[in-house]
Amino acid sequence: MDIQVGGILGFLILVADIWAILNIVQSGSSTGSKLIWILLVLFLPVIGLILWFLLGPKSARA
């Protein structure tokens, strides 16, 4: 049972990281800051995702 739960959790983290990376690439930030955020999300998947969500560039959504 532990492997199944870990597999599902890992898959959800992977999907969230891919979503974050796509949003980072599409953001209007500079190339340098995009690269730093992408590396942070890739090397620290959970922490990087949380930090990007809280501190990353915000898009102008209405």
Secondary structure in CASP SS format (residue, H / E / C, confidence):
PFRMAT SS
TARGET T0000
AUTHOR 0000-0000-0000
METHOD secondary structure of the structure
MODEL  1
M C 1.00
D H 1.00
I H 1.00
Q H 1.00
V H 1.00
G H 1.00
G H 1.00
I H 1.00
L H 1.00
G H 1.00
F H 1.00
L H 1.00
I H 1.00
L H 1.00
V H 1.00
A H 1.00
D H 1.00
I H 1.00
W H 1.00
A H 1.00
I H 1.00
L H 1.00
N H 1.00
I H 1.00
V H 1.00
Q H 1.00
S C 1.00
G C 1.00
S C 1.00
S C 1.00
T H 1.00
G H 1.00
S H 1.00
K H 1.00
L H 1.00
I H 1.00
W H 1.00
I H 1.00
L H 1.00
L H 1.00
V H 1.00
L H 1.00
F H 1.00
L C 1.00
P H 1.00
V H 1.00
I H 1.00
G H 1.00
L H 1.00
I H 1.00
L H 1.00
W H 1.00
F H 1.00
L H 1.00
L H 1.00
G C 1.00
P C 1.00
K C 1.00
S C 1.00
A C 1.00
R C 1.00
A C 1.00
END
